[in-house]
Every structure is written in structure tokens, then in C-alpha cells.
């Protein structure tokens, strides 16, 4: 179990050079092959010079299903592993993509860096603030590139919109609003039972607190339980928060207030299906994020998107043309001329393809600055979701010191900044 041993010792494996020559294939393992992992395998199959060499998942049934699908699609059969530590032991693997549950993102990334792999990890990249900072530290210490899965960073339309904001197209920006309205129905109340023989339940739980197997957790609805997920704020809200923070050109807030609940039904899930979170920075600028999981109207025509408000007007995402933005100035009812596009704005190409291509281009060049969603930036955006959820769970507004990385005079809130991990799945104190 080289990965676990390495994490405990803070050691380093001898790996290939950090960069990969353009003539070499980059051999990749996909860790976590649920619905998002399925997206990974399909997207990776479109990237020239990339070989999907292995799939990894604690569920043998999912492994076989996805392997069969991939073989039918490409004619190639990847190696299958239940234990991700076997993937990290393989020195012929150059990079991993991680599409596990949220609570596994950080440790898998850290083990990957320690084992000499470059890492693409889904959002939110971490499940608490401590492990997010450790992911950044591991990337730096082992000189491994880590890209977060906030793929809108690779959209040409979004890039042009952010450039326009930073150039003052709507004047001084004083507020950004993010919304994601998606109906989520009630979960049934289920009792504990034995895990299927084809699922390694110990590995699935991993760094989380051990508990009996419950079918509400496997394989998607773990999102709505605090031990493994981050609710809708972390699931989809993080995409819009990431763009809003980018547009505002801010890092972490000093004030957080979050309210909501599970409205419309009683069920077994824990995270809110409706949540309104306000973040304020020291200069008074605000970022407001709202999720609604029941029947609702839209914000104009927008049900998932982003708005920026400035001294000269506002900018809003277009629900009829995903990724594009319109600018309205000085109270006018008609938008300004189109902001234009960037080179990678071909609407026939999924932004996610660009995002993976960006990752592998940066890996080949071994240039961290090429990454569209480098781990430090995706950690900061993920942190907004974590901080908002802490305010929701403590049921009060919170004051946060970004430099110290702690809440001011609030021991209960500070207790949420770092989880209690299980041996041998603890996020290391020293990477």
C-alpha cells in the first residue's frame, strides 16, 4: 500500500520527469467511474495523445459496466482496480482524473502528487478547509500539476466576459449573484443493511466516518449528506461561485451568512434543498449565491447562471445560449453589442473537452501557469461553499479572517474547518 505509506511518511516516489514529451502518450487512470467518471472516460477518448490505461472504483459492478462501455466505444480495454492505491503504485501511470465522492477528492489528490502523478480532480475539490490547503501544498512540494473540474474557466465566452468586467465594461462592480435552480425530490427513509459483496464499503467510506451501508448513499445521493457531500451549493453552485469570484477578482470573504432548509417534504437527507448565502469582502463588495431545489420561477429567464452589477450597468448570462453574457448599460432595455468570442468558443465543442485539453497541454509543457483552473484557485472557490455551509449549520452569521484561515472568536465554527479522519485514510498533517 505504497500510497498510504507514502502519505504517512511524507516521502516521495521516483517518477517520470514532470513534463511529458509531445511524442509520448500520457497514460491516465480514471478514479471513480459513476456518472461523472463516465463523462471523464468519454471526454478523454477525444483527446489526442492520451491513453486511458485504467479504471478504479470500489464497486466491481460499475467497473465492469464502464469497462464494457469503453471497450465498445474505443476497442480498448483498460485495467480495472478497486483500490486506488494500486493505481498510485503503478509508475507507468502519468496522470489521474478523480471523479469520486467529495470526501475522497483531497486525499486521492495528495496521494497522487506524492506518487508522481499529475491530477485532474472534480469540484468541489475538497470537503474541508484544511484538506484544501494540503492539496495546494502537495502540488507545490511534488511539482505536480493539479487542475480542478470547474470547466467553465476554459470557456471562451466566459473568458471574454471576465476580461470585459476587469476592463470596466459595467463600471465598478459592487455585487455578483449566482443562482442554480434544479428540482430535487425527497429521498425515502432507508434502514441500514449489509453492503453488496461487489462493493468494498471500507474503501468507499475511506476518510469519512465509518457507518452502516445505506442505499441512499450509493451512488449519487451522498451529495445530500454532510459526511460525504456538500449539498447543492458545492455540487452545482461552485461553478457559478467560481466565475463570480473570478469576475470580482477576489479571494476569500470576511463575512458569511447562510439560511435555508429542506422545504416541501420530510426525508432522510441532511443538506438544504433551498439556501441563500451572502458573502461580503472587506471593501463591502458582495457575492450572493442561491440554490432552489423545489418548484420555482426563474430570475427573469435564468434558472442557472450569473449576474454582475456595476456603477454603469449589469451583465447577465444568457439562458438560451449557455456560456454567453449580455451587458445592459445605463438602464437600457436592450443589450450592448455582443462581447465577442475567444478562439475556443466553437459551440459544437463541449467546454469540458477544452478543459481536459488545457490540462494535458499544461502537463506536456510542465507549466502550472497554463492551467485554466489551477488547484489554488479551485480551492478558493470550493472554500466559499464550505464557509457557506458552516454558517448554515451553525445557524448564524460568521466573521472570517482570510489571513489566519479561521473564524473570529467562534470555536464551534472553527471545528468545521478540519474533519476527523479514519486510519489509514487520514489527510496528512505534513505532505
BAVO-37192 format. One line per field, with one value per residue (C-alpha): residue in one letter; x, z, y. Coordinates in Angstrom, 1 decimal. Layout:
% residues N
aa: (a_...)
c1: (X_...)
c3: (Z_...)
c2: (Y_...)
END
This chain:
% residues 431
aa: (x_x_x_x_x_x_x_x_x_x_x_x_x_x_x_x_x_x_x_x_x_x_x_x_x_x_x_x_x_x_x_x_x_x_x_x_x_x_x_x_x_x_x_x_x_x_x_x_x_x_x_x_x_x_x_x_x_x_x_x_x_x_x_x_x_x_x_x_x_x_x_x_x_x_x_x_x_x_x_x_x_x_x_x_x_x_x_x_x_x_x_x_x_x_x_x_x_x_x_x_x_x_x_x_x_x_x_x_x_x_x_x_x_x_x_x_x_x_x_x_x_x_x_x_x_x_x_x_x_x_x_x_x_x_x_x_x_x_x_x_x_x_x_x_x_x_x_x_x_x_x_x_x_x_x_x_x_x_x_x_x_x_x_x_x_x_x_x_x_x_x_x_x_x_x_x_x_x_x_x_x_x_x_x_x_x_x_x_x_x_x_x_x_x_x_x_x_x_x_x_x_x_x_x_x_x_x_x_x_x_x_x_x_x_x_x_x_x_x_x_x_x_x_x_x_x_x_x_x_x_x_x_x_x_x_x_x_x_x_x_x_x_x_x_x_x_x_x_x_x_x_x_x_x_x_x_x_x_x_x_x_x_x_x_x_x_x_x_x_x_x_x_x_x_x_x_x_x_x_x_x_x_x_x_x_x_x_x_x_x_x_x_x_x_x_x_x_x_x_x_x_x_x_x_x_x_x_x_x_x_x_x_x_x_x_x_x_x_x_x_x_x_x_x_x_x_x_x_x_x_x_x_x_x_x_x_x_x_x_x_x_x_x_x_x_x_x_x_x_x_x_x_x_x_x_x_x_x_x_x_x_x_x_x_x_x_x_x_x_x_x_x_x_x_x_x_x_x_x_x_x_x_x_x_x_x_x_x_x_x_x_x_x_x_x_x_x_x_x_x_x_x_x_x_x_x_x_x_x_x_x_x_x_x_x_x_x_x_x_x_x_x_x_x_x_x_x_x_x_x_x)
c1: (0.0_2.6_0.1_-0.9_2.6_3.9_1.3_2.2_5.9_5.7_8.0_8.3_8.4_10.8_8.6_8.9_10.1_7.4_6.9_5.8_7.4_4.9_5.6_4.8_1.3_0.1_-1.3_-4.3_-6.3_-9.9_-10.7_-14.4_-16.5_-20.0_-21.9_-19.2_-16.4_-18.3_-18.1_-14.3_-13.8_-15.8_-14.0_-10.6_-11.2_-11.4_-8.0_-5.2_-2.1_-3.9_-4.4_-7.0_-5.0_-7.0_-10.4_-10.7_-13.8_-14.7_-17.8_-16.9_-20.2_-19.6_-16.1_-17.2_-20.1_-17.9_-15.1_-17.5_-18.9_-15.4_-14.3_-17.3_-16.6_-12.9_-11.9_-9.6_-9.9_-8.4_-7.0_-9.5_-8.7_-10.9_-8.2_-6.9_-3.6_-2.9_-3.2_-0.7_1.7_1.8_4.7_3.6_0.5_1.3_-1.9_-5.2_-8.6_-10.7_-14.5_-15.1_-17.4_-16.4_-14.8_-12.2_-11.1_-8.4_-6.7_-6.7_-5.1_-2.4_-1.6_-1.5_1.0_3.1_3.2_4.4_1.1_-0.5_-4.1_-7.4_-9.9_-13.7_-15.3_-15.7_-12.0_-12.1_-14.5_-13.0_-10.6_-7.7_-7.5_-7.9_-4.8_-2.9_-3.8_-2.2_0.9_1.2_1.0_3.8_6.1_6.0_5.9_2.7_0.0_-3.4_-6.5_-9.9_-13.1_-14.6_-14.6_-16.3_-12.9_-12.0_-15.0_-14.1_-17.3_-16.7_-13.1_-14.2_-16.9_-14.4_-11.9_-14.7_-15.6_-12.0_-11.7_-14.7_-17.5_-20.1_-18.0_-17.1_-18.6_-20.2_-22.1_-22.3_-25.3_-25.1_-28.2_-28.9_-32.5_-32.9_-35.7_-34.6_-37.2_-37.4_-35.2_-37.0_-36.2_-34.0_-32.6_-29.0_-28.2_-25.2_-23.2_-23.2_-20.4_-19.2_-18.7_-15.7_-17.6_-14.5_-12.8_-16.0_-16.2_-12.4_-11.6_-15.2_-16.6_-17.4_-21.2_-23.5_-24.2_-27.3_-28.7_-29.4_-25.7_-24.8_-24.2_-25.4_-27.4_-24.3_-24.3_-27.1_-25.3_-22.7_-20.2_-19.7_-21.2_-21.5_-25.2_-26.2_-24.1_-21.0_-22.5_-23.5_-23.3_-19.5_-19.4_-21.1_-19.3_-16.1_-17.0_-18.4_-15.2_-13.1_-15.1_-15.0_-11.2_-11.5_-10.2_-11.9_-14.7_-14.7_-18.4_-20.7_-24.4_-26.4_-30.0_-32.4_-33.7_-35.2_-38.5_-41.6_-41.1_-39.5_-36.9_-33.7_-31.2_-29.4_-28.2_-30.6_-32.6_-33.1_-30.2_-29.4_-25.8_-24.3_-20.5_-19.0_-15.5_-13.6_-14.4_-18.1_-18.4_-20.8_-21.2_-24.7_-25.3_-28.8_-29.9_-33.5_-34.5_-38.2_-40.8_-39.8_-39.9_-36.6_-34.6_-36.1_-35.4_-32.4_-32.5_-28.8_-26.5_-24.7_-25.2_-22.8_-23.9_-21.8_-21.9_-22.7_-25.0_-25.1_-24.0_-26.2_-25.7_-27.9_-30.1_-30.8_-27.1_-25.1_-21.8_-22.6_-23.2_-25.2_-24.4_-27.0_-25.8_-27.4_-30.9_-31.3_-33.7_-31.6_-28.2_-25.0_-23.3_-22.1_-18.9_-17.4_-15.7_-12.3_-10.6_-12.0_-15.7_-16.9_-20.4_-20.1_-17.2_-18.0_-16.1_-15.2_-13.1_-11.2_-10.7_-9.2_-7.1_-5.9_-4.8_-2.9_-1.3_0.0_1.2_3.2_4.8_5.1_3.8_1.5_0.6_-1.1_-3.8_-7.2_-8.4_-5.2_-5.7_-5.2_-7.9_-10.4_-9.7_-10.6_-13.9_-14.6_-13.9_-16.9_-19.2_-17.6_-17.9_-21.5_-22.4_-20.7_-22.8_-25.9_-25.0_-24.2_-27.3_-25.7_-23.7_-19.9_-16.8_-13.8_-10.2_-8.8_-5.2_-5.5_-7.8_-10.1_-13.4_-13.2_-14.0_-16.1_-14.9_-17.9_-17.5_-13.7_-14.5_-15.8_-12.6_-11.0_-12.6_-11.7_-10.3_-10.1_-6.8_-5.3_-7.2_-6.2_-5.2_-1.6_-0.6_2.6_2.5)
c3: (0.0_-1.2_-1.3_2.3_3.5_1.4_2.9_6.4_5.8_3.8_1.3_-2.4_-5.2_-8.1_-11.0_-14.6_-15.3_-14.6_-18.3_-20.9_-24.4_-27.1_-28.9_-25.8_-24.8_-21.5_-19.6_-17.5_-14.8_-14.1_-10.4_-9.7_-12.6_-11.7_-13.9_-13.7_-14.2_-17.3_-18.6_-18.0_-20.0_-22.9_-22.9_-22.5_-25.5_-27.6_-26.5_-28.9_-27.3_-24.2_-23.3_-20.7_-19.1_-16.0_-14.3_-10.5_-8.3_-5.1_-6.9_-9.1_-10.9_-12.0_-13.1_-15.4_-16.8_-17.6_-19.0_-21.3_-22.5_-23.1_-24.9_-27.2_-27.8_-28.4_-28.9_-25.9_-22.5_-19.5_-16.5_-13.6_-9.9_-6.8_-4.6_-5.8_-4.0_-6.7_-9.3_-7.4_-7.2_-11.0_-12.2_-15.8_-14.9_-15.7_-14.5_-12.8_-13.1_-9.9_-10.0_-6.6_-3.8_-2.4_0.8_-1.3_-3.5_-1.3_-0.1_-3.6_-5.0_-2.3_-2.7_-6.5_-6.2_-3.7_-6.2_-9.1_-10.9_-12.3_-11.2_-12.6_-9.7_-9.7_-7.9_-5.1_-4.8_-1.1_1.8_4.4_4.5_6.0_3.2_0.5_1.8_1.9_-1.7_-2.7_-0.6_-2.1_-5.7_-4.8_-3.0_-5.6_-8.6_-9.9_-11.9_-10.4_-12.3_-10.7_-12.6_-12.9_-16.7_-17.4_-16.8_-20.2_-22.0_-24.5_-23.8_-20.1_-20.6_-22.7_-20.2_-17.3_-19.4_-20.1_-16.4_-15.4_-18.1_-16.6_-19.1_-16.3_-14.2_-10.6_-9.8_-6.4_-6.4_-8.1_-7.9_-8.6_-8.9_-9.5_-9.5_-10.0_-8.6_-6.2_-4.9_-1.5_-0.6_1.1_4.6_4.4_7.1_7.4_5.6_4.6_1.7_-1.6_-1.9_-5.0_-3.1_-0.9_1.7_3.7_0.7_-0.3_3.2_3.1_5.0_6.2_9.4_9.3_9.3_8.1_4.4_3.3_-0.3_-0.1_-0.2_-3.2_-5.7_-6.2_-3.2_-1.0_-2.2_0.4_3.4_5.3_5.9_2.1_0.2_0.3_-0.8_-3.9_-3.0_-3.5_-6.2_-8.8_-7.0_-7.0_-10.8_-10.6_-7.4_-9.2_-12.1_-9.8_-7.7_-10.8_-12.1_-8.8_-8.7_-5.0_-2.8_0.5_2.2_5.7_6.4_5.6_6.3_5.0_5.6_4.2_4.8_3.3_2.3_0.7_2.3_5.1_4.1_5.2_3.5_5.5_3.3_2.4_-0.8_-0.6_0.5_0.3_1.2_1.3_1.3_1.9_1.4_3.5_0.9_1.1_-2.3_-2.0_-3.7_-3.2_-4.0_-4.1_-4.7_-5.0_-5.2_-5.3_-7.7_-8.5_-11.0_-12.6_-12.3_-15.5_-17.8_-15.9_-13.7_-13.6_-14.1_-13.0_-12.8_-12.1_-11.1_-11.5_-11.4_-15.1_-15.6_-15.3_-17.0_-17.1_-18.5_-21.4_-20.6_-24.3_-25.2_-22.4_-21.6_-23.3_-21.4_-22.2_-21.0_-20.2_-19.6_-18.0_-17.6_-21.3_-22.1_-25.0_-24.6_-25.8_-28.9_-28.3_-26.2_-28.9_-28.6_-27.9_-30.1_-28.2_-28.4_-31.1_-29.8_-31.3_-28.9_-25.2_-22.8_-20.9_-23.9_-23.8_-20.1_-20.3_-23.3_-21.3_-18.5_-20.8_-22.7_-19.4_-18.3_-21.5_-21.1_-17.3_-16.9_-13.9_-15.2_-18.3_-16.2_-16.5_-13.1_-11.0_-7.6_-5.6_-7.4_-7.3_-3.6_-3.0_-4.9_-3.1_0.2_-0.4_-0.5_2.7_4.5_3.5_4.7_8.1_8.5_7.6_10.1_12.9_12.2_12.4_10.5_10.7_10.6_8.9_8.9_5.5_6.5_9.6_7.8_10.9_12.1_14.7_18.2_17.2_18.4_17.0_13.5_13.6_14.5_11.0_9.3_9.7_9.7_11.8_9.5_9.8_9.8_7.2_5.3_7.2_5.2_6.3_8.5_6.5_2.8)
c2: (0.0_2.5_5.4_5.2_4.5_7.4_9.8_8.7_9.1_12.3_10.6_10.7_8.1_8.2_9.1_10.2_13.8_16.4_17.2_14.7_14.9_15.8_12.5_10.4_9.1_10.3_7.3_8.1_6.3_7.4_7.1_6.9_5.6_6.8_9.2_11.9_9.3_8.1_11.7_11.6_8.4_9.7_13.1_11.6_9.3_12.5_13.9_13.1_11.6_10.4_6.7_5.6_2.9_2.0_2.4_2.4_2.2_0.3_-1.1_-4.0_-3.9_-0.3_-1.2_-4.0_-1.9_1.1_-1.1_-2.8_0.5_1.9_-1.2_-0.9_2.7_2.6_-1.0_-0.8_-2.5_-0.6_-2.4_-2.5_-1.9_-1.5_0.1_3.4_2.7_0.1_2.9_5.1_2.1_1.9_4.1_3.8_6.0_9.6_11.3_10.5_12.0_11.9_11.7_10.1_11.4_14.8_13.4_11.4_14.3_15.7_12.5_11.0_14.2_14.3_10.6_11.1_14.0_12.0_9.1_11.3_11.7_14.9_15.2_16.4_16.5_17.2_20.1_20.9_19.9_19.5_18.6_20.9_23.9_22.0_19.4_22.0_23.8_20.4_19.8_23.1_22.2_18.7_20.1_22.6_20.2_17.4_19.8_18.2_20.0_19.8_21.1_21.5_20.5_24.0_23.7_27.0_28.5_27.1_28.6_31.3_33.1_33.2_34.3_37.3_38.2_38.2_40.3_42.8_43.1_43.6_46.4_48.2_47.4_47.9_50.3_49.4_46.0_46.0_42.7_39.3_36.9_33.2_31.1_27.4_26.2_22.5_20.4_17.7_15.2_13.6_10.6_7.7_6.7_3.6_1.4_0.1_-3.2_-5.2_-3.8_-5.8_-8.3_-6.4_-3.1_-2.5_-0.4_0.3_1.9_3.8_5.4_6.0_9.2_9.6_8.3_4.6_3.9_1.2_0.8_2.7_2.7_6.4_7.0_4.8_6.0_9.6_10.9_11.0_14.7_15.4_14.0_16.1_13.2_12.8_15.7_19.5_19.9_21.7_24.7_22.5_20.3_22.9_26.2_26.1_26.5_29.9_31.0_30.3_32.5_35.2_35.2_35.4_38.3_40.1_39.4_38.4_35.6_34.8_36.8_38.2_37.9_34.9_34.4_31.4_30.4_27.8_24.4_21.2_22.6_20.9_17.4_15.4_12.9_11.3_13.7_16.4_19.3_22.1_22.0_25.7_28.0_31.7_32.7_36.1_36.7_40.1_41.3_43.9_46.6_46.0_44.1_41.2_37.8_36.2_32.5_30.9_27.4_26.2_22.6_22.8_24.2_27.8_30.7_31.8_35.0_36.5_33.6_32.4_29.3_28.6_31.4_34.6_38.3_41.1_44.6_47.7_51.5_51.7_48.7_45.0_41.8_38.6_35.1_34.1_31.0_30.4_30.3_28.7_30.5_33.8_37.0_40.2_43.7_46.3_49.9_53.0_51.4_50.5_47.7_46.3_44.8_46.2_44.6_41.0_40.8_38.6_35.2_33.7_31.2_28.2_29.3_26.8_26.0_22.5_21.7_21.0_23.3_20.2_19.0_22.3_21.9_18.5_19.5_22.5_20.1_17.8_20.7_22.1_18.7_18.3_21.7_21.3_24.9_25.5_28.9_27.3_25.7_27.3_26.1_25.6_23.9_27.1_28.9_26.0_25.5_29.2_28.8_25.5_27.3_29.6_26.5_25.2_28.5_29.0_25.5_26.2_29.3_27.3_24.5_26.9_28.9_32.3_34.9_34.4_36.6_35.0_36.1_35.2_35.6_33.4_31.0_30.9_32.3_35.1_34.1_31.1_27.7_25.9_27.2_26.6_23.0_22.5_23.6_20.2_16.8_13.8_11.1_7.4_5.5_4.7_7.4_10.5_13.6_14.1_17.0_17.2_16.4)
END
